[in-house]
Amino acid sequence: MRGVTRRLMLLDTASLYFRAYFGVPDSVRAPDGTPVNAVRGLLDFIDRLVKDHRPDELVACMDADWRPQWRVDLIPSYKAHRVAVESETGPDEEEVPDTLSPQVPVIEDVLDALGIARVGVAGYEADDVIGTFTGRATGPVDIVTGDRDLYQLVDDERGVRVLYPLKGVGTLQLTDETWLREKYGVDGSGYADLALLRGDPSDGLPGVPGIGEKTAAKLLDAFGDLAGIMAAVDDPKSALTPSQRRRLDESRPYVALAPEVVRVAGDVPLPDVDTALPRTPRDPAALDALAARWGLGGSLQRLLTTLDG
């Protein structure tokens, strides 16, 4: 049973290794010449995060399915532009740089040998795993992600914040409800409605035509939430402009389905894992072999020193 003072850190792992891949030169290579910039960059990220924030528990959350069919069934455009290969029998393959794909299994093997809990659940994205862990947490939670979608989980009362990397992970934006209100005019629970209304091209979400971020924030401020806004569409006395009323009315099919797509799931069937931050490697022999095979050098040694500290 986790004590209320224990801090849980949840890593949006793919978001971080993508950043590592693009932030660390591909001249960082294994002895056989294979690029390992994402592997070593992620290890450096984790080292810095543990040093700076001292979590008691750490989970590397994975995308077992980066584009779940249940979301696509609701909004077919969801992440459609990022599909590299369509599959009849399993998840579609995401477009990923050629030299990053081979590094992902190495990352997984290294995390497992270290003993850092790694959780992905079939049919769900890492966001959903993060949402479920966050909902179950009894202490403060730090979510490390470059994905603003997870701002919807921010909750000052529960001590849930997002650490958003601005440059590497040395410079993090500590996103709490005060920051969200200053930036977007909403709190954590209102961010999903804001994102739904304005849309998100990077995720293939069309949004409501003509309703940008500022207008969405004003509507949420005036009417409380998405349900309040749609109730205002049906109220001829409401303060909606004629064009806002028309656009929202025409977007009813999208508005009816999008909340389930935009909101992270909170009911993922999580496996029973040990989330405690490891002090020593779970499998030292496997870790030594991986370090030699992939030339993990100082990146791994620094993290091992930090974990043991």
N, C-alpha and C positions, 0 to 999 in steps of 0.2 A: 504494500500500500504506500503510495507516494505521500510524503509529508507535505504540508502546505507551503513550506519554505523552499522546497526543492524547485530549481529552475529548469524547465524543459526547453531545449533548443531543437527546432525542426528545420531541416535543410531541404529546400526545394532543389534537389540535387542536380537535375538536368539544367535548370536555370544557372546554377553555379558553374557546372563544368562547361557549358556553352561560353560563359564569360571568361573562364580560365583559358579555353581554347583560343578565343579571339584576343585575349590580353597577354598571353605568353607566347613568345616567338616559336614557330615550328622548328627552329633550329635546336630546340631542346629535344634530344632524341635518346633512344635506347642504344645500347652498344651495337646492335645490328642495324642502326640507322632509322628505325621506326620512330615517328614523332610520338612523344609522350608529354607534350605541353599541357594537354587538358588534365592528365593524371597528376603531374607534379603541381600544376597550378591549383587544382582542387585541394591537394594535400596542404599547400601553403595557405589556402583560404581557411581550411579547417583549423590549422595551427593558430592562425591569427584570431579566429573567432573564439576558440577555447581560451587563449591567452587573455583576450580583452574582456570576455563576458562570463567566463567561468561557469558554464552550465553544469548542473549535476547529472542531467540526462541529455542524451543526444540521439536523434533519429535522422538518418539519411532517407528521405521520402522519395520514392521512385515513380516514374510513369510506367505502370504495367500496361496501360493503354492510353496513349497520348490523345486519342480522338475517340472516346467511347461511343459505341453505336447508339446508345440510348439518347445521347445528346444530338447526334447526327439525325436520328429519327425525328426529333423535334424541330431542329433547324438544320437542313441539309448543307447549308453553306459553312457550317461550323468547321473552321480550320481546313476547308477544302483546298485552298490554294497552297497548302503545305504538304499535300499528299505527293509522295514520290512514286509509290507503287501501290495500286489497289489490290486487296486480297479478298478472295472469296471465302476463305476458311478462318481467317484470324484478323487481327488489327491491321489496318493499312500501315504501310511504312512511311515514316516522316522523312522529308527531305533534310538530310544531314550532310555536312561536308565530308568528303571521302576519307580524309585523314582523322576525323573525329570518331566515326563509327567503330573502328577497331579498338579505340581506347576505352570505350564504355565497359566491355567485359573486364578489362584490366582494373578499372576503377572499382567495379563490383567485387572482384577478387581481393583487392587490397583492403577495402572496407570490411569485408568478411573476416579476413585474417587479423585485422586490427581488433575486431570485436565491436565495431561501431554498428549498432542496429540499423538494418537496411530493410525498408518495408515498401513493397509495391503490391497492389491487390488487383487481380484480374477484373477488367471492366471499369477501372477507375484511374483517374489522373493523380499525380502527386498532390495536386491542390486538394483533392477530396480526402486523401490520406491525412494531409496536414489539418484539414478542417475537422476530421473526426478525432484525431489526437488532441487538438485544441479544445474541442467540446468536452472531452473526458478529463482534461487536466484539472488538478486541484490546486496547483500553484501557478506562478507566473510563467508565461510562455514567450519565447523569442522566436519569431518566424523569419528565416533568412531567405530572401527571394528577390529576384529582379523582375517579378511579375506583379504588377499593381493590382491584379484581380484579388489578391489575398488581403488587400486593405480592408475588405469587408469583414475580416475576422478581428480587427482591432477593437479592443474593449478595455478601457482604462480601469473599470471597476474590477475586472478579473486579472489585470496585469498582463494582457495580451498586446504585444506590439510587433510591428514588422521592422526588421533591419534590412533596409534596401540599399544595396551596394551602389555607390556613385562612381567610385574609382577603385577597382579591385575590391577588397573588403577592408582596406585600411580606412576608407572614408565611407561611413554608413549613415544613411538618413534614418534616424530613429523616429519611426512613424507611430504616433499615438493619436488620440482623438482630438487633442488641441491642434496638432499639425494638420490633421484632415479638415477640421473646420476652417482653419485659416486658408488652406489651399483650395478646398473644393466646396466648402459650405455645408458639409455633411459629416455625420459621425460614421463609425465603422459599419453599422447596420444599414445606413443609407447609401453606402458606396455602391453596393450591388445594383440598387435602383438607378443610381446616376449612370453607371456603366451600361446598363441595359438601354436606357433612353438615348444616350449619346452614341452608342455603338462602339465597336472596336474592330477596325479593319484587320488587325494582326490576328484576330481570332475568327474572322469571317462573320462577325455579328453586325447586321446592317443598322441597327438603331432605328429611331423614329426620324424620318426625313425632316430636316429643318430644326431639329432639337439638338443643339450642340451642348457642350459641357456647361457653359454659363446659364443657358436657358433651363437646362435640366436641374441645375442647383437652385435656381429661382423657383421653379415649379415645386420642387421638393420642400423648399422652405415655406412656400405658400400653402401647400396641401398635405404635407406631412410625409407621405410615402406614395408608392406607385398606385396602390388601391385608392388613395385619396385623390390622386390626379385623375384617374379614370372615372371616379365618381363625379368629379368636376366637369368632365366631358358631357355627362348626362344632365348636368344642372345648368339650365339656360341662364341662371343668375350668377354663375361663377365668373371669376375675373380672367378666365382664359381669353386670349384674343381669338378672333374668328379663324385665323390660319392655324393657330395651335390646336384649337378644337377639331378642325377638319383633319389635320395631320395625325393627331392622336386617334381619332375615330377610324381613319383609314388603316391605322396600324394595329387595330385590335387583335388580329390573328397572331401577329408577332408578339405583342405585349402579353397575350395569354400564355404563350409557350416559353418565352425567353427566360422568365425567372428560374425555371428548373435547370436551364442550361448555364446561366450566369452564376447562380449561387453554388458555392462549393457544397458537396454532400457532407452530411454530418453523421451518416449511419453506415460507413464502410465497415465490413466485417474484418477487423484488424486481427492479425495473428498474435499469439502470445509471445512477445519478445522481451528480452532484457534490455531496457533502454538506458541503463546506467552508463555513464561515461567510463570507458575502459581505462584502467591505469596501466595495464600491461597487455600485450597482444594475446588474442585468443589462440592463435596458431603461429607461434614464433618461427617454426620451420618453414611453413608456407610463406610467411612474410619475408623471410630471408631469401627464399628462392625467387619471389616476385621482385624483390629489390635488386637482386643480381641480374635477373632476366631483363628487366626494364630500365635499369639504371636510375633508380629512384633517389639515390644519394641523399643529399642534404635535406631535401624536402621531407622525406620520410623520417630521417633522424631528428629533425627539429620537432616534428609532431610527436614522435615517441618521447622526447625529452619533456615536452609540454604536458602530455598526458600523465607522465610519471611525477610531475611536479606538485 
